[in-house]
Amino acid sequence: MNDPIPVTRDLLRSMALPHPGDGADKDGRGRVLVIGGSVEVPGAVLLAGTAALRAGAGKLQMATCRSVAPHLGLAVPEALVLGLHETAEGGIAPDCVDTLCERAARCTAVLIGPGMMDKRAVAELTGALIAGLDGEGGPVLVIDAEALMGLDGANEALCRRNGRTIITPHAGEMAGLSGISREEVEADPPAAARRVADRHKVIVVLKGACTHIATPDGRMWSYDGGNVGLATSGSGDTLAGVIAGLAARGADPAQAAIWGVQLHGEAGNRLARRGPLGFLARELLAQVPEIMAELSA
């Protein structure tokens, strides 16, 4: 296997992001739907949705538990917020999948997972959503956090999507997907990422001190330019949201993953100038547009 290609500024300039024309409206910049949150963790979907807008998406919809939806709508007035049926455990009920698929079909990118609780309900909902977005057409799908545990039962549908799905596991989640220990994943992250990318025909963003990005056709990149301050609550939600926002505005899945990892890491580096620890995931968001403009120049 070839060694991973380092993610650098020169690489990004060779993979320039699509830009809307001067006359483009909100629809021309793409629609993103973020599905997530729970009664216990309502803020994760806020982080992810705001990150998608910061990455340049034109329209944002967020779908979350009905009891927290009004508060989310006030916190993110730029978004349409959909309140969904809840399970007894405070998660999104799987019987909402038809509504979600209908909305998702009108979007350019869909993110599911941030802040979701109730493991059984999340797995059922994720599997049904993947099946509902079957085939090579339709939105790019980004799967994060608890929703990753719903992949095995949807492998055939994932394979038919043929690389239009991006997953963003850390080493522990990758171990669950791979059927091996976390220690084995950490011993050889590129191999673990390649296996899952090939088996499910997805883009894998395996997060860590060095993040590895693998595609189903065997390509791989690595990024080790972040810092320990990024290892904080909500950081993964912002990364997933940035990737979804880039995909919504027209970046292909591998391109969205590579750019998202770089933007997220550089945002952390800029905040770390004040000190390597103690900055918040939500503070990353305001850094993204300026970094994106600099890297696109």
N, C-alpha and C positions, 0 to 999 in steps of 0.2 A: 504494500500500500504506500502511496505517496505521503510525505509528511504534510501536516496542515500548513496552509499558506497564512502567514501573519497578516492580521488586519492592520493596515497602515493608512495614513492620509493619502498616499499615492494610489493605493488600491481603491479607496473610496472615490477618488476623482476619476478613476477609470470605470466606476460603476455609478455614474451620476444619477441622482434621483430625478424622476419625472417632475416637471414643473407645469402648473396650469398656465394657460395663456392669460394675457392681461385682461381679457374680457370674460374669463371664466367666472361662473357663479358658484354657490356653495356645493351644488350637486357635481360641478366639474372637479371639485377637490375631493370627492368621494364621501360615502356614508359609512360610518362604523357603528356597530351594535356591540355593547359590552354587557355581558350577562354575568351577574355575580352578586356578591354580598350575602348577608344573612342577618338575622336579628342580633347575633353576637358580634359580627364583624361587618358593619355596614359601610365602613370607610374605604375598604379596599377597592370597591367598584368606582368610588369617587376618584381615587388616585389613578386608576387605570384609564378611566374615561377622560379625565383632564389631560393625561399624558398623550392620549390619542389626538386631542385637539392641538396640543403643543407641537406634535410632530407634523401637523399640517392638514389633518382631515377637515373636511368642510362641514359635515353634519355629524352630530353625536346623538345616539339613542342609548339609554341605559335601562336594563331590565333587572329588577331586584324584588325582594320581598315586599308585599303590599304595605306592611306596617311601617317600613322605613322609607318607602318611596317618596312621600311628601317632603321629608327632611332632606333627602338627596336632591330633589328638584329645587329646593331653596338654596342648597349649597352649590349647585352647578346650574345656574339659570340659563346657560347656553344650551342645555340638553333637553331632549324629550325624555321623560322618565316614565317607565311602564311598571306598574305595581302588579305582582304576580301572586297567585295562591301560595300559601306557606304550608310546610309540613309541621307536625307537632313539635319537631325539634328546632324549628325556626329557620329552615332552609327553603329554597325554591322547590315547589312541588313538581314532580315529573309530568303531571297532566297538563302542564303549560306548554309542552313541546310544540303543539300545532301552531299556537300563537307565535311562538318564537321562530319557528321555521318560516312562517309567512312573512314576518318582518325581516328575517335574515336574508331571504331571497331577494329583497329590494336593496340590500347593502353590498358594498364592495369588500368589506372585511367584517368578521365577527370574532370577538374574543369571549371565551367562556372560562370561568374558574376563579378569578380573584375573590377572596373572602367567602367562598361557598362552604357550607357546613352540611352535616347529615350525609355521611359517606354513601349510604345505599341510594338515597334519592339523587345525589350528584352523579353517581355512576350510571343510573338509569336514564337520567335526563341527558347526560353527555352522549351516551350511546344512541339514544333516539334522535338527538340533534344531528349527529354525524350521519346517521342513516337518512335523515330528512334532507341533508345537503349533499347527497350522493352524486358521484360523477365528477367529471373534470371541469365543468362549468360552475357558475355560482361564485359566492364570495370566498376569499381566502379565509381560512379558519385558524385561529390561534387558540391553543389549549394550554392552560396554566393551572398550577396548584392542584387542588383536590380533584378537578375535572380530569386530570391525567390518569386517574385510576379507572376511568371508564373506557380505555382504549382497546383492551384485549377483546372485548365482545363486539367491537366494531371494526375489526381488522379488514374484512372484505370491503366495506364501504370506504375506509381510509385508503386502501390500495387503489380503488377506483378513482379517488380524488387525485391520485398520481402527483404528489408533490405540492398540492395546494393547501396543505395543512402544515402549521408550524407548532411544535411543542417546546415548552420552556422548563424542563425539569432541573432541579438541583440533584446532587449525587444520591441522596436518599430516595427521591422519587424515581430516579433512573434505575436504582437497584430494584424497586418494585416492578418497574416495567420490564426489566431484563431477566428477572428471576435469579439474580445473583446478589451477593452481599454488597453493602456500601463500600467496604474495603476493596473489593474487587473492582468496582467502578473507579474508585480513586486511584487504584494502581495503574489503570490504563484507560483514561477517559476517552481518547479517540476511538479505541476499539468498541467501547460500549455505545458511543454515539453512532458509529457506523452501523452496528448491528441493528439498533432500533430504527434508524433511518431506512435501512434496507427492508426490514421486516414489515414495517407499517407504511412505507412509501411516504414519509413525512420529512420535513426539515427539522432537525434536532438542534436546539440551542441548549447545550449542557452547561449550566452555570457553575462557576467556581472561581477560585483565584485566577485560574486561566480558563476562560470560557471557550468551548469547542462547538463549532457549527458544522453540521454534516448534512448532506443531501442524499436522496435515494440513489443518485447516479454515481456516488463515490467521491464527490468533491468535499473538501474540508478546509475550514479556516480556524484560526485560533486568535484570541485576544487576551493579553495578559497585562493590559495597561491601566487597570482599575486600581482600587485601593481598599483597605480593610473597612473604611467607613461605609462602603456600600453594603456591608453585611449588617443590615438593620431592617427592622420591621417595615414592610411596605415597599421595599426596594424592588422586589420581584414584580410587584403589581405595576410599578411605573415602567419597568422594562417591557413587560407584556403589552402595556398600553401604547408605548412608543412604537413597538413593532406593528401592532394592529393599525395605528394611525398611518404609518408609512405604507403599509399594504393597501389601506383604503384609498390613498391618493395615487395609487398606480404602480408602486414598486413591486417587482416580482418577489415571490416568497423568500428566496435566498438573499436577495438584495435588501429586503426589509429587515431580515434577521441580522445581517452583517452591519448595516447602518445603525440599527437599533442598539446593538451591543456597544458599538463605538460611542454613540451619543450618550448612552447611559453611563458608560465608564468615564468619559470626559467630563460629564456634568459632576460626577463624584470627585474627580480630580480638582475641579475648580472650587468646589466647596471645601475640599480638604486643605486648601491654602490657609483657611482660618484655623485649622487644627484637624488632625486626621480622624478624630472621633467626635460624635455628638451632633452632626448635622442630620436632618430629618429627610425621609424619603420625599415628602411633599416639596421640600426645597429644591430637589433635583429638577422639578418641572419647569421652573422659570429659566433655567439655564439652556434648555434644549433649543429654542429657536435661534439664539445667537450662535451656538456651536454649529448648528445645521447650516446656517448662512455662511459661516467661515469655511466649513469643509466643502461647501458647494461652490465657493468663489473660484 
